Amino acid sequence: MIEKTFVEHGVKMVELENLLRKELNKAGFTKTEIMKTPLVTRIMVSVVRPSLAIGKSGQNIKQLTKTLKRSFALE
């Protein structure tokens, strides 16, 4: 049964990676790291052009955060 949870976690990671790759294609998405703490889940995204990923006044990153919260039930 524990194998099933590892497989589900792996599938979720691949889906997250694909979503980020699609959303941050123009910014030059390279990799992602996930750090889970008791309070929040932090997703660190590496991009070539951070200004495109963040957007004007942080609009792009706020929209991406909302999308991730809704799609993957993250805090």
Jmol script that loads the backbone (N, CA, C; Angstrom):
load data "model"
ATOM      1  N   MET A   1       0.814  -1.201   0.000  1.00  0.00           N
ATOM      2  CA  MET A   1       0.000   0.000   0.000  1.00  0.00           C
ATOM      3  C   MET A   1       0.854   1.261   0.000  1.00  0.00           C
ATOM      4  N   ILE A   2       2.022   1.213   0.633  1.00  0.00           N
ATOM      5  CA  ILE A   2       2.858   2.404   0.684  1.00  0.00           C
ATOM      6  C   ILE A   2       3.389   2.762  -0.704  1.00  0.00           C
ATOM      7  N   GLU A   3       3.531   1.766  -1.572  1.00  0.00           N
ATOM      8  CA  GLU A   3       3.989   2.020  -2.932  1.00  0.00           C
ATOM      9  C   GLU A   3       2.998   2.913  -3.671  1.00  0.00           C
ATOM     10  N   LYS A   4       1.723   2.729  -3.394  1.00  0.00           N
ATOM     11  CA  LYS A   4       0.689   3.517  -4.047  1.00  0.00           C
ATOM     12  C   LYS A   4       0.841   5.001  -3.725  1.00  0.00           C
ATOM     13  N   THR A   5       1.182   5.334  -2.484  1.00  0.00           N
ATOM     14  CA  THR A   5       1.350   6.744  -2.120  1.00  0.00           C
ATOM     15  C   THR A   5       2.558   7.340  -2.823  1.00  0.00           C
ATOM     16  N   PHE A   6       3.636   6.554  -2.977  1.00  0.00           N
ATOM     17  CA  PHE A   6       4.803   7.056  -3.686  1.00  0.00           C
ATOM     18  C   PHE A   6       4.484   7.297  -5.157  1.00  0.00           C
ATOM     19  N   VAL A   7       3.735   6.417  -5.759  1.00  0.00           N
ATOM     20  CA  VAL A   7       3.354   6.581  -7.166  1.00  0.00           C
ATOM     21  C   VAL A   7       2.459   7.800  -7.326  1.00  0.00           C
ATOM     22  N   GLU A   8       1.491   7.981  -6.438  1.00  0.00           N
ATOM     23  CA  GLU A   8       0.606   9.153  -6.503  1.00  0.00           C
ATOM     24  C   GLU A   8       1.401  10.440  -6.343  1.00  0.00           C
ATOM     25  N   HIS A   9       2.369  10.436  -5.436  1.00  0.00           N
ATOM     26  CA  HIS A   9       3.207  11.620  -5.234  1.00  0.00           C
ATOM     27  C   HIS A   9       4.028  11.920  -6.490  1.00  0.00           C
ATOM     28  N   GLY A  10       4.568  10.886  -7.121  1.00  0.00           N
ATOM     29  CA  GLY A  10       5.335  11.066  -8.345  1.00  0.00           C
ATOM     30  C   GLY A  10       4.498  11.608  -9.487  1.00  0.00           C
ATOM     31  N   VAL A  11       3.274  11.113  -9.611  1.00  0.00           N
ATOM     32  CA  VAL A  11       2.372  11.591 -10.665  1.00  0.00           C
ATOM     33  C   VAL A  11       2.028  13.062 -10.428  1.00  0.00           C
ATOM     34  N   LYS A  12       1.792  13.417  -9.178  1.00  0.00           N
ATOM     35  CA  LYS A  12       1.475  14.807  -8.837  1.00  0.00           C
ATOM     36  C   LYS A  12       2.651  15.729  -9.157  1.00  0.00           C
ATOM     37  N   MET A  13       3.874  15.250  -8.894  1.00  0.00           N
ATOM     38  CA  MET A  13       5.073  16.038  -9.192  1.00  0.00           C
ATOM     39  C   MET A  13       5.226  16.264 -10.694  1.00  0.00           C
ATOM     40  N   VAL A  14       4.959  15.238 -11.489  1.00  0.00           N
ATOM     41  CA  VAL A  14       5.063  15.365 -12.945  1.00  0.00           C
ATOM     42  C   VAL A  14       4.005  16.334 -13.468  1.00  0.00           C
ATOM     43  N   GLU A  15       2.795  16.256 -12.944  1.00  0.00           N
ATOM     44  CA  GLU A  15       1.739  17.178 -13.363  1.00  0.00           C
ATOM     45  C   GLU A  15       2.109  18.616 -13.012  1.00  0.00           C
ATOM     46  N   LEU A  16       2.673  18.826 -11.827  1.00  0.00           N
ATOM     47  CA  LEU A  16       3.110  20.157 -11.417  1.00  0.00           C
ATOM     48  C   LEU A  16       4.208  20.673 -12.330  1.00  0.00           C
ATOM     49  N   GLU A  17       5.160  19.829 -12.627  1.00  0.00           N
ATOM     50  CA  GLU A  17       6.268  20.206 -13.513  1.00  0.00           C
ATOM     51  C   GLU A  17       5.755  20.576 -14.908  1.00  0.00           C
ATOM     52  N   ASN A  18       4.814  19.814 -15.435  1.00  0.00           N
ATOM     53  CA  ASN A  18       4.258  20.108 -16.759  1.00  0.00           C
ATOM     54  C   ASN A  18       3.485  21.412 -16.765  1.00  0.00           C
ATOM     55  N   LEU A  19       2.725  21.677 -15.712  1.00  0.00           N
ATOM     56  CA  LEU A  19       1.970  22.931 -15.628  1.00  0.00           C
ATOM     57  C   LEU A  19       2.913  24.117 -15.574  1.00  0.00           C
ATOM     58  N   LEU A  20       3.954  24.027 -14.753  1.00  0.00           N
ATOM     59  CA  LEU A  20       4.914  25.118 -14.653  1.00  0.00           C
ATOM     60  C   LEU A  20       5.672  25.308 -15.958  1.00  0.00           C
ATOM     61  N   ARG A  21       6.017  24.213 -16.613  1.00  0.00           N
ATOM     62  CA  ARG A  21       6.716  24.317 -17.899  1.00  0.00           C
ATOM     63  C   ARG A  21       5.847  25.028 -18.943  1.00  0.00           C
ATOM     64  N   LYS A  22       4.545  24.730 -18.939  1.00  0.00           N
ATOM     65  CA  LYS A  22       3.634  25.361 -19.886  1.00  0.00           C
ATOM     66  C   LYS A  22       3.443  26.850 -19.573  1.00  0.00           C
ATOM     67  N   GLU A  23       3.256  27.163 -18.291  1.00  0.00           N
ATOM     68  CA  GLU A  23       2.990  28.544 -17.895  1.00  0.00           C
ATOM     69  C   GLU A  23       4.223  29.443 -18.016  1.00  0.00           C
ATOM     70  N   LEU A  24       5.404  28.895 -17.753  1.00  0.00           N
ATOM     71  CA  LEU A  24       6.625  29.697 -17.727  1.00  0.00           C
ATOM     72  C   LEU A  24       7.526  29.415 -18.917  1.00  0.00           C
ATOM     73  N   ASN A  25       6.944  29.042 -20.034  1.00  0.00           N
ATOM     74  CA  ASN A  25       7.717  28.711 -21.227  1.00  0.00           C
ATOM     75  C   ASN A  25       8.524  29.911 -21.721  1.00  0.00           C
ATOM     76  N   LYS A  26       7.919  31.086 -21.782  1.00  0.00           N
ATOM     77  CA  LYS A  26       8.598  32.280 -22.286  1.00  0.00           C
ATOM     78  C   LYS A  26       9.679  32.775 -21.333  1.00  0.00           C
ATOM     79  N   ALA A  27       9.556  32.456 -20.054  1.00  0.00           N
ATOM     80  CA  ALA A  27      10.541  32.898 -19.065  1.00  0.00           C
ATOM     81  C   ALA A  27      11.758  31.988 -19.032  1.00  0.00           C
ATOM     82  N   GLY A  28      11.737  30.886 -19.734  1.00  0.00           N
ATOM     83  CA  GLY A  28      12.875  29.971 -19.773  1.00  0.00           C
ATOM     84  C   GLY A  28      12.935  29.074 -18.558  1.00  0.00           C
ATOM     85  N   PHE A  29      11.859  28.364 -18.287  1.00  0.00           N
ATOM     86  CA  PHE A  29      11.768  27.462 -17.140  1.00  0.00           C
ATOM     87  C   PHE A  29      12.832  26.380 -17.229  1.00  0.00           C
ATOM     88  N   THR A  30      13.557  26.153 -16.105  1.00  0.00           N
ATOM     89  CA  THR A  30      14.588  25.117 -16.108  1.00  0.00           C
ATOM     90  C   THR A  30      14.299  23.999 -15.114  1.00  0.00           C
ATOM     91  N   LYS A  31      14.003  24.330 -13.856  1.00  0.00           N
ATOM     92  CA  LYS A  31      13.748  23.285 -12.868  1.00  0.00           C
ATOM     93  C   LYS A  31      12.890  23.829 -11.728  1.00  0.00           C
ATOM     94  N   THR A  32      12.418  22.912 -10.894  1.00  0.00           N
ATOM     95  CA  THR A  32      11.619  23.276  -9.740  1.00  0.00           C
ATOM     96  C   THR A  32      12.047  22.440  -8.538  1.00  0.00           C
ATOM     97  N   GLU A  33      11.949  23.039  -7.353  1.00  0.00           N
ATOM     98  CA  GLU A  33      12.232  22.341  -6.101  1.00  0.00           C
ATOM     99  C   GLU A  33      11.067  22.594  -5.161  1.00  0.00           C
ATOM    100  N   ILE A  34      10.665  21.575  -4.430  1.00  0.00           N
ATOM    101  CA  ILE A  34       9.547  21.705  -3.501  1.00  0.00           C
ATOM    102  C   ILE A  34      10.044  21.423  -2.090  1.00  0.00           C
ATOM    103  N   MET A  35       9.742  22.351  -1.188  1.00  0.00           N
ATOM    104  CA  MET A  35      10.093  22.194   0.221  1.00  0.00           C
ATOM    105  C   MET A  35       8.804  22.247   1.030  1.00  0.00           C
ATOM    106  N   LYS A  36       8.508  21.173   1.731  1.00  0.00           N
ATOM    107  CA  LYS A  36       7.307  21.127   2.555  1.00  0.00           C
ATOM    108  C   LYS A  36       7.698  21.395   4.002  1.00  0.00           C
ATOM    109  N   THR A  37       7.024  22.345   4.624  1.00  0.00           N
ATOM    110  CA  THR A  37       7.191  22.637   6.031  1.00  0.00           C
ATOM    111  C   THR A  37       5.852  22.391   6.712  1.00  0.00           C
ATOM    112  N   PRO A  38       5.819  22.359   8.017  1.00  0.00           N
ATOM    113  CA  PRO A  38       4.533  22.140   8.689  1.00  0.00           C
ATOM    114  C   PRO A  38       3.485  23.217   8.389  1.00  0.00           C
ATOM    115  N   LEU A  39       3.934  24.429   8.090  1.00  0.00           N
ATOM    116  CA  LEU A  39       2.988  25.515   7.853  1.00  0.00           C
ATOM    117  C   LEU A  39       2.626  25.711   6.384  1.00  0.00           C
ATOM    118  N   VAL A  40       3.621  25.666   5.503  1.00  0.00           N
ATOM    119  CA  VAL A  40       3.383  25.954   4.080  1.00  0.00           C
ATOM    120  C   VAL A  40       4.186  25.002   3.202  1.00  0.00           C
ATOM    121  N   THR A  41       3.868  25.025   1.934  1.00  0.00           N
ATOM    122  CA  THR A  41       4.648  24.325   0.918  1.00  0.00           C
ATOM    123  C   THR A  41       5.280  25.381   0.030  1.00  0.00           C
ATOM    124  N   ARG A  42       6.598  25.374  -0.066  1.00  0.00           N
ATOM    125  CA  ARG A  42       7.310  26.348  -0.890  1.00  0.00           C
ATOM    126  C   ARG A  42       7.748  25.673  -2.180  1.00  0.00           C
ATOM    127  N   ILE A  43       7.461  26.336  -3.285  1.00  0.00           N
ATOM    128  CA  ILE A  43       7.876  25.837  -4.593  1.00  0.00           C
ATOM    129  C   ILE A  43       8.868  26.850  -5.153  1.00  0.00           C
ATOM    130  N   MET A  44      10.111  26.420  -5.323  1.00  0.00           N
ATOM    131  CA  MET A  44      11.143  27.283  -5.883  1.00  0.00           C
ATOM    132  C   MET A  44      11.307  26.933  -7.352  1.00  0.00           C
ATOM    133  N   VAL A  45      11.122  27.927  -8.191  1.00  0.00           N
ATOM    134  CA  VAL A  45      11.175  27.729  -9.632  1.00  0.00           C
ATOM    135  C   VAL A  45      12.395  28.457 -10.174  1.00  0.00           C
ATOM    136  N   SER A  46      13.196  27.775 -10.959  1.00  0.00           N
ATOM    137  CA  SER A  46      14.353  28.386 -11.606  1.00  0.00           C
ATOM    138  C   SER A  46      13.989  28.735 -13.042  1.00  0.00           C
ATOM    139  N   VAL A  47      14.212  29.995 -13.393  1.00  0.00           N
ATOM    140  CA  VAL A  47      13.925  30.473 -14.746  1.00  0.00           C
ATOM    141  C   VAL A  47      15.111  31.289 -15.246  1.00  0.00           C
ATOM    142  N   VAL A  48      15.222  31.416 -16.554  1.00  0.00           N
ATOM    143  CA  VAL A  48      16.300  32.184 -17.152  1.00  0.00           C
ATOM    144  C   VAL A  48      16.006  33.678 -17.057  1.00  0.00           C
ATOM    145  N   ARG A  49      14.746  34.069 -17.295  1.00  0.00           N
ATOM    146  CA  ARG A  49      14.357  35.474 -17.248  1.00  0.00           C
ATOM    147  C   ARG A  49      13.308  35.689 -16.151  1.00  0.00           C
ATOM    148  N   PRO A  50      13.754  36.005 -14.942  1.00  0.00           N
ATOM    149  CA  PRO A  50      12.816  36.143 -13.826  1.00  0.00           C
ATOM    150  C   PRO A  50      11.818  37.278 -14.001  1.00  0.00           C
ATOM    151  N   SER A  51      12.190  38.317 -14.728  1.00  0.00           N
ATOM    152  CA  SER A  51      11.263  39.439 -14.895  1.00  0.00           C
ATOM    153  C   SER A  51       9.993  39.005 -15.633  1.00  0.00           C
ATOM    154  N   LEU A  52      10.105  38.075 -16.571  1.00  0.00           N
ATOM    155  CA  LEU A  52       8.923  37.568 -17.267  1.00  0.00           C
ATOM    156  C   LEU A  52       8.092  36.656 -16.368  1.00  0.00           C
ATOM    157  N   ALA A  53       8.752  35.931 -15.484  1.00  0.00           N
ATOM    158  CA  ALA A  53       8.035  35.031 -14.580  1.00  0.00           C
ATOM    159  C   ALA A  53       7.267  35.822 -13.526  1.00  0.00           C
ATOM    160  N   ILE A  54       7.863  36.903 -13.023  1.00  0.00           N
ATOM    161  CA  ILE A  54       7.221  37.697 -11.978  1.00  0.00           C
ATOM    162  C   ILE A  54       6.149  38.594 -12.575  1.00  0.00           C
ATOM    163  N   GLY A  55       6.460  39.248 -13.683  1.00  0.00           N
ATOM    164  CA  GLY A  55       5.501  40.126 -14.329  1.00  0.00           C
ATOM    165  C   GLY A  55       5.502  41.507 -13.707  1.00  0.00           C
ATOM    166  N   LYS A  56       4.704  42.376 -14.285  1.00  0.00           N
ATOM    167  CA  LYS A  56       4.625  43.750 -13.802  1.00  0.00           C
ATOM    168  C   LYS A  56       3.878  43.778 -12.476  1.00  0.00           C
ATOM    169  N   SER A  57       4.517  44.305 -11.458  1.00  0.00           N
ATOM    170  CA  SER A  57       3.975  44.382 -10.093  1.00  0.00           C
ATOM    171  C   SER A  57       3.612  43.011  -9.535  1.00  0.00           C
ATOM    172  N   GLY A  58       4.230  41.963 -10.029  1.00  0.00           N
ATOM    173  CA  GLY A  58       4.001  40.615  -9.518  1.00  0.00           C
ATOM    174  C   GLY A  58       2.706  39.977  -9.972  1.00  0.00           C
ATOM    175  N   GLN A  59       2.109  40.474 -11.041  1.00  0.00           N
ATOM    176  CA  GLN A  59       0.819  39.951 -11.504  1.00  0.00           C
ATOM    177  C   GLN A  59       0.931  38.509 -11.980  1.00  0.00           C
ATOM    178  N   ASN A  60       1.963  38.188 -12.739  1.00  0.00           N
ATOM    179  CA  ASN A  60       2.099  36.821 -13.269  1.00  0.00           C
ATOM    180  C   ASN A  60       2.294  35.802 -12.163  1.00  0.00           C
ATOM    181  N   ILE A  61       3.125  36.123 -11.183  1.00  0.00           N
ATOM    182  CA  ILE A  61       3.396  35.165 -10.117  1.00  0.00           C
ATOM    183  C   ILE A  61       2.179  35.002  -9.212  1.00  0.00           C
ATOM    184  N   LYS A  62       1.401  36.067  -9.020  1.00  0.00           N
ATOM    185  CA  LYS A  62       0.171  35.957  -8.223  1.00  0.00           C
ATOM    186  C   LYS A  62      -0.843  35.059  -8.931  1.00  0.00           C
ATOM    187  N   GLN A  63      -0.971  35.220 -10.230  1.00  0.00           N
ATOM    188  CA  GLN A  63      -1.890  34.392 -11.006  1.00  0.00           C
ATOM    189  C   GLN A  63      -1.447  32.927 -10.986  1.00  0.00           C
ATOM    190  N   LEU A  64      -0.144  32.702 -11.108  1.00  0.00           N
ATOM    191  CA  LEU A  64       0.391  31.344 -11.063  1.00  0.00           C
ATOM    192  C   LEU A  64       0.164  30.720  -9.685  1.00  0.00           C
ATOM    193  N   THR A  65       0.318  31.505  -8.632  1.00  0.00           N
ATOM    194  CA  THR A  65       0.073  31.016  -7.272  1.00  0.00           C
ATOM    195  C   THR A  65      -1.379  30.602  -7.091  1.00  0.00           C
ATOM    196  N   LYS A  66      -2.302  31.407  -7.586  1.00  0.00           N
ATOM    197  CA  LYS A  66      -3.727  31.058  -7.505  1.00  0.00           C
ATOM    198  C   LYS A  66      -4.021  29.766  -8.264  1.00  0.00           C
ATOM    199  N   THR A  67      -3.427  29.620  -9.437  1.00  0.00           N
ATOM    200  CA  THR A  67      -3.634  28.423 -10.242  1.00  0.00           C
ATOM    201  C   THR A  67      -3.118  27.180  -9.520  1.00  0.00           C
ATOM    202  N   LEU A  68      -1.939  27.279  -8.912  1.00  0.00           N
ATOM    203  CA  LEU A  68      -1.372  26.140  -8.196  1.00  0.00           C
ATOM    204  C   LEU A  68      -2.194  25.782  -6.959  1.00  0.00           C
ATOM    205  N   LYS A  69      -2.681  26.794  -6.243  1.00  0.00           N
ATOM    206  CA  LYS A  69      -3.512  26.537  -5.068  1.00  0.00           C
ATOM    207  C   LYS A  69      -4.779  25.799  -5.455  1.00  0.00           C
ATOM    208  N   ARG A  70      -5.386  26.239  -6.541  1.00  0.00           N
ATOM    209  CA  ARG A  70      -6.645  25.640  -6.989  1.00  0.00           C
ATOM    210  C   ARG A  70      -6.434  24.234  -7.555  1.00  0.00           C
ATOM    211  N   SER A  71      -5.407  24.058  -8.357  1.00  0.00           N
ATOM    212  CA  SER A  71      -5.203  22.785  -9.043  1.00  0.00           C
ATOM    213  C   SER A  71      -4.656  21.674  -8.136  1.00  0.00           C
ATOM    214  N   PHE A  72      -3.764  22.050  -7.221  1.00  0.00           N
ATOM    215  CA  PHE A  72      -3.072  21.037  -6.422  1.00  0.00           C
ATOM    216  C   PHE A  72      -3.384  21.106  -4.940  1.00  0.00           C
ATOM    217  N   ALA A  73      -4.305  21.949  -4.525  1.00  0.00           N
ATOM    218  CA  ALA A  73      -4.712  22.097  -3.125  1.00  0.00           C
ATOM    219  C   ALA A  73      -3.508  22.369  -2.223  1.00  0.00           C
ATOM    220  N   LEU A  74      -2.711  23.365  -2.605  1.00  0.00           N
ATOM    221  CA  LEU A  74      -1.541  23.755  -1.825  1.00  0.00           C
ATOM    222  C   LEU A  74      -1.869  24.989  -0.987  1.00  0.00           C
ATOM    223  N   GLU A  75      -1.079  25.181   0.067  1.00  0.00           N
ATOM    224  CA  GLU A  75      -1.234  26.380   0.897  1.00  0.00           C
ATOM    225  C   GLU A  75      -0.156  27.368   0.543  1.00  0.00           C
TER     226      GLU A  75
END
end "model"
wireframe off; spacefill off
backbone 0.3
color backbone group
